[in-house]
Amino acid sequence: MKLDEKKPVEAEQQIANPAKADSQIDTEEIEAISPWKDSLKQLRKNRFALVGLIIILFFIILGIVAPLLTSYTYEEQDLVNRLQPPSSEHWMGTDDLGRDIFTRVAYGARVSLQVGFFAVTGALVFGTLLGIIAGYFGRWVDMIISRIFDILLAFPSILLAIAIVAILGASLQNALIAIAIINIPIFGRLVRSKVISLREEEYIMAARAQGMKNGRIILHHILPNSIAPIIVQSTLGFGTAILEAAALGFLGLGAQPPTPEWGQMLASSREFIQLAPWTLIMPGLSIMLVVLGFNLIGDGLRDALDPKMKN
């Protein structure tokens, strides 16, 4: 009889405190996963993204430890051994001035990655700022900023970069500025479209109703919810910036000799494509691999961060 009396007591306790009863059942079965952890988990499953990450890490490490991997300097000339094929002494051969190509490719990784980083950072900062202002405030502010973006996008990107460098002067720093400028509208329009979709959400309207200032709404609600597409575009922008820097260098508008920039190396070696093809293959292959690596990572991030792409 005592055993039967316990059941109604337990039932009454569950009715009185249902949350406690549910937590006892679900705590062991359900583990909360944040969206960022879920995205990281999805990214780890993407083999192509991991391959891209390995490629980029390889070139980053190559640029950092370049002085430890070679006994030559990137401007050291040896005319006696000019246009030598790859050997144990010169792993990638020598160019028309007898400079070690491996040394110049390794030091060139520093130059190209720095150009990509600073150009994308500049475009990201100014593009995101203008995009948020245009998308959040709208009206005549949006009209002015959007027309500026349209004007910049009306020109082919490389042609606009050439025009900017022609005005500022041929140098690596001016090429970096030009690359940043031509990528500003890309980030700006991306952020603007995201902000326009967010500003009418219920939680934004609730924040306004509570008297929250625009600056706080942007910093605490708009910007955090716009991070995902910005990250993806930044990763893809790295590869584009490196490719554009190589194009300007090839045209003689970027890094100037003896700076070991991959595009400039291609330009100085194009006359020897039949006599010494390794002088073109090595820097060209480096450009291709770095751009491929960033594109693979960018595609992986897009698949991981976009809910529509998840299975």
C-alpha positions as CSV (number, residue, x, y, z in Angstrom):
1,M,0.0,0.0,0.0
2,K,3.0,2.3,0.7
3,L,4.4,1.6,-2.7
4,D,1.3,2.7,-4.4
5,E,1.2,6.0,-2.5
6,K,4.6,7.1,-3.9
7,K,3.3,7.3,-7.5
8,P,0.7,10.0,-6.9
9,V,3.3,12.0,-4.9
10,E,5.8,11.8,-7.9
11,A,3.1,12.8,-10.3
12,E,2.2,15.8,-8.2
13,Q,5.8,16.9,-8.0
14,Q,6.1,16.7,-11.8
15,I,2.9,18.8,-12.3
16,A,4.1,21.3,-9.8
17,N,7.5,21.8,-11.4
18,P,7.3,20.6,-15.1
19,A,10.4,22.5,-16.1
20,K,12.6,20.6,-13.7
21,A,11.1,17.3,-14.9
22,D,11.8,18.2,-18.6
23,S,15.3,19.3,-17.8
24,Q,16.1,16.0,-16.1
25,I,14.9,14.2,-19.2
26,D,16.4,16.4,-21.9
27,T,19.7,17.5,-20.4
28,E,21.5,14.4,-21.2
29,E,20.0,14.1,-24.7
30,I,20.2,17.6,-26.1
31,E,23.4,19.6,-26.3
32,A,23.1,23.1,-27.6
33,I,25.4,24.0,-30.5
34,S,26.0,27.7,-31.4
35,P,25.7,28.7,-35.1
36,W,29.5,29.5,-35.3
37,K,30.4,26.0,-33.9
38,D,28.1,24.4,-36.3
39,S,29.6,26.3,-39.2
40,L,33.1,25.4,-38.1
41,K,32.0,21.8,-38.0
42,Q,30.6,22.0,-41.5
43,L,33.8,23.7,-42.7
44,R,36.0,20.9,-41.3
45,K,34.0,18.4,-43.3
46,N,34.7,20.2,-46.5
47,R,37.8,18.6,-48.0
48,F,38.3,21.2,-50.7
49,A,38.3,24.0,-48.1
50,L,40.9,22.1,-46.1
51,V,43.0,21.7,-49.2
52,G,42.8,25.5,-49.7
53,L,43.7,26.1,-46.1
54,I,46.8,23.9,-46.5
55,I,47.9,25.8,-49.6
56,I,47.5,29.2,-47.9
57,L,49.3,28.0,-44.8
58,F,52.1,26.7,-46.9
59,F,52.7,30.0,-48.6
60,I,52.4,31.9,-45.3
61,I,55.0,29.7,-43.7
62,L,57.2,29.9,-46.9
63,G,57.2,33.7,-46.7
64,I,57.9,33.8,-43.0
65,V,60.8,31.3,-43.0
66,A,62.2,32.4,-46.4
67,P,65.6,33.6,-45.0
68,L,66.0,30.2,-43.3
69,L,65.4,28.2,-46.4
70,T,67.9,29.8,-48.7
71,S,71.4,31.3,-48.5
72,Y,70.7,33.8,-51.3
73,T,69.1,37.2,-51.2
74,Y,66.3,38.1,-53.7
75,E,68.4,40.9,-55.3
76,E,71.7,38.9,-55.5
77,Q,72.9,38.6,-59.1
78,D,75.2,36.0,-60.6
79,L,75.5,36.7,-64.4
80,V,77.8,33.7,-64.9
81,N,75.0,31.4,-63.9
82,R,72.1,33.1,-65.6
83,L,69.1,31.1,-66.9
84,Q,70.3,27.9,-65.2
85,P,67.7,25.1,-65.0
86,P,66.5,23.7,-61.6
87,S,69.3,21.9,-59.8
88,S,70.4,21.0,-56.3
89,E,72.0,24.4,-55.9
90,H,69.1,26.4,-57.4
91,W,65.9,24.4,-56.7
92,M,63.9,26.4,-59.2
93,G,66.7,27.6,-61.5
94,T,67.9,31.1,-62.0
95,D,66.5,34.1,-64.0
96,D,68.1,36.3,-66.7
97,L,70.2,38.0,-64.1
98,G,71.4,34.9,-62.3
99,R,69.1,35.4,-59.3
100,D,67.8,32.4,-57.5
101,I,64.1,31.9,-58.5
102,F,63.2,29.9,-55.4
103,T,64.4,32.8,-53.2
104,R,62.5,35.3,-55.2
105,V,59.3,33.2,-55.1
106,A,59.6,32.7,-51.3
107,Y,60.1,36.4,-50.7
108,G,57.4,37.2,-53.3
109,A,54.9,35.3,-51.1
110,R,55.4,38.0,-48.4
111,V,54.8,40.7,-50.9
112,S,51.7,39.2,-52.5
113,L,50.1,38.2,-49.2
114,Q,50.7,41.6,-47.7
115,V,49.2,43.3,-50.7
116,G,46.1,41.0,-50.4
117,F,45.8,41.6,-46.7
118,F,46.0,45.4,-46.7
119,A,44.0,45.9,-49.9
120,V,41.2,43.7,-48.6
121,T,41.3,45.3,-45.2
122,G,41.0,48.8,-46.7
123,A,38.2,47.8,-49.0
124,L,36.4,45.9,-46.2
125,V,36.5,48.9,-43.7
126,F,35.4,51.6,-46.1
127,G,33.0,49.4,-48.1
128,T,31.3,48.0,-44.9
129,L,31.0,51.6,-43.5
130,L,29.4,53.0,-46.6
131,G,27.2,50.0,-47.1
132,I,25.8,50.2,-43.5
133,I,25.2,53.9,-43.9
134,A,23.4,53.5,-47.2
135,G,21.4,50.5,-46.2
136,Y,20.3,51.7,-42.7
137,F,19.5,55.3,-43.4
138,G,18.2,55.0,-46.9
139,R,16.7,57.9,-48.9
140,W,19.1,60.5,-50.3
141,V,22.1,59.1,-48.4
142,D,21.5,55.7,-50.0
143,M,21.0,57.3,-53.4
144,I,24.3,59.2,-53.3
145,I,26.4,56.3,-52.0
146,S,24.7,53.8,-54.5
147,R,25.4,56.1,-57.4
148,I,29.1,56.3,-56.4
149,F,29.2,52.5,-56.3
150,D,27.6,52.3,-59.7
151,I,30.1,54.7,-61.2
152,L,33.0,52.7,-59.8
153,L,31.5,49.4,-61.0
154,A,30.8,50.8,-64.5
155,F,34.5,50.6,-65.3
156,P,36.4,47.3,-65.7
157,S,38.2,46.7,-62.4
158,I,41.7,46.4,-63.9
159,L,41.2,49.4,-66.2
160,L,40.1,51.5,-63.2
161,A,43.1,50.3,-61.2
162,I,45.5,51.2,-64.1
163,A,43.9,54.7,-64.2
164,I,44.4,55.2,-60.5
165,V,48.0,54.0,-60.5
166,A,48.7,56.2,-63.6
167,I,47.5,59.2,-61.6
168,L,49.3,58.3,-58.3
169,G,52.5,56.9,-59.9
170,A,53.8,53.3,-60.4
171,S,54.7,51.7,-57.1
172,L,53.6,48.8,-54.9
173,Q,51.9,51.2,-52.4
174,N,49.9,53.0,-55.0
175,A,48.9,49.6,-56.6
176,L,47.6,48.6,-53.1
177,I,45.5,51.7,-52.8
178,A,44.1,51.2,-56.3
179,I,43.2,47.6,-55.6
180,A,41.5,48.7,-52.3
181,I,39.5,51.4,-54.1
182,I,38.1,49.1,-56.9
183,N,37.0,46.6,-54.3
184,I,35.1,49.1,-52.1
185,P,31.8,49.0,-54.1
186,I,31.8,45.2,-54.0
187,F,31.8,45.1,-50.2
188,G,29.6,48.1,-50.0
189,R,26.8,46.7,-52.2
190,L,27.0,43.4,-50.4
191,V,26.6,45.0,-46.9
192,R,23.9,47.4,-48.1
193,S,21.7,44.6,-49.4
194,K,22.1,42.7,-46.1
195,V,21.4,45.8,-44.0
196,I,18.2,46.6,-46.0
197,S,16.9,43.1,-45.3
198,L,17.8,43.4,-41.6
199,R,16.5,46.9,-40.8
200,E,12.8,45.9,-41.0
201,E,13.2,42.9,-38.7
202,E,11.1,42.8,-35.6
203,Y,14.0,42.9,-33.2
204,I,15.3,46.1,-34.9
205,M,11.9,47.7,-34.7
206,A,11.7,46.7,-31.1
207,A,15.1,48.3,-30.4
208,R,13.9,51.5,-32.0
209,A,10.7,51.5,-30.0
210,Q,12.7,51.2,-26.8
211,G,14.6,54.4,-27.7
212,M,17.9,52.7,-28.6
213,K,20.2,55.0,-30.7
214,N,21.0,54.3,-34.3
215,G,24.7,53.8,-33.5
216,R,24.0,51.2,-30.9
217,I,21.5,49.4,-33.1
218,I,24.1,49.2,-35.9
219,L,26.9,48.0,-33.6
220,H,24.9,45.5,-31.5
221,H,22.3,44.2,-34.1
222,I,23.1,45.1,-37.7
223,L,26.8,44.5,-37.9
224,P,26.9,41.2,-36.0
225,N,24.2,39.8,-38.3
226,S,26.1,40.9,-41.4
227,I,29.4,39.3,-40.5
228,A,28.9,36.0,-42.5
229,P,28.7,37.4,-46.0
230,I,31.6,39.8,-45.2
231,I,33.8,37.0,-44.1
232,V,33.1,35.0,-47.3
233,Q,33.7,38.1,-49.6
234,S,36.9,38.9,-47.7
235,T,38.3,35.5,-48.3
236,L,37.4,35.5,-52.0
237,G,38.7,39.1,-52.2
238,F,42.2,38.0,-51.1
239,G,42.6,35.9,-54.2
240,T,41.2,38.7,-56.4
241,A,43.5,41.3,-54.9
242,I,46.6,39.1,-55.4
243,L,45.6,38.5,-59.0
244,E,45.1,42.2,-59.6
245,A,48.4,43.1,-58.0
246,A,50.1,40.5,-60.2
247,A,48.4,42.1,-63.3
248,L,49.6,45.6,-62.3
249,G,53.1,44.2,-61.7
250,F,53.1,42.5,-65.0
251,L,52.2,45.8,-66.7
252,G,55.0,47.6,-64.8
253,L,52.5,49.6,-62.6
254,G,53.0,47.7,-59.4
255,A,56.1,46.6,-57.6
256,Q,59.3,47.9,-59.2
257,P,62.6,45.9,-59.6
258,P,64.3,44.4,-57.7
259,T,61.2,43.8,-55.5
260,P,60.3,40.1,-55.9
261,E,56.6,40.4,-56.9
262,W,55.3,37.5,-58.8
263,G,53.6,39.5,-61.6
264,Q,56.7,41.6,-62.1
265,M,58.7,38.3,-62.3
266,L,56.5,37.1,-65.0
267,A,56.9,40.3,-67.0
268,S,60.7,40.2,-66.8
269,S,60.8,36.5,-67.9
270,R,58.3,36.5,-70.8
271,E,61.2,36.9,-73.3
272,F,62.6,33.6,-72.2
273,I,59.5,31.4,-72.4
274,Q,61.1,29.0,-74.9
275,L,64.7,29.3,-73.7
276,A,64.1,29.0,-70.0
277,P,60.4,28.2,-69.3
278,W,61.0,27.7,-65.6
279,T,61.4,31.4,-65.1
280,L,57.7,31.8,-66.0
281,I,56.3,28.5,-64.6
282,M,57.4,29.0,-61.0
283,P,55.9,32.5,-60.3
284,G,52.9,31.7,-62.5
285,L,52.2,28.5,-60.6
286,S,52.6,30.3,-57.3
287,I,49.9,32.9,-58.3
288,M,47.6,30.1,-59.5
289,L,47.9,28.1,-56.3
290,V,47.4,31.0,-53.9
291,V,44.3,32.3,-55.8
292,L,43.0,28.7,-55.9
293,G,43.6,28.3,-52.2
294,F,41.6,31.4,-51.2
295,N,38.8,30.5,-53.6
296,L,38.5,27.0,-52.1
297,I,38.4,28.5,-48.6
298,G,35.9,31.1,-49.7
299,D,33.6,28.5,-51.2
300,G,33.9,26.4,-48.1
301,L,33.0,29.3,-45.8
302,R,30.0,30.2,-48.0
303,D,28.7,26.6,-47.8
304,A,29.3,26.6,-44.0
305,L,27.9,30.0,-43.1
306,D,24.9,30.1,-45.5
307,P,22.0,28.1,-44.0
308,K,20.5,27.6,-47.4
309,M,23.6,25.6,-48.5
310,K,23.5,23.2,-45.5
311,N,22.0,19.8,-46.0
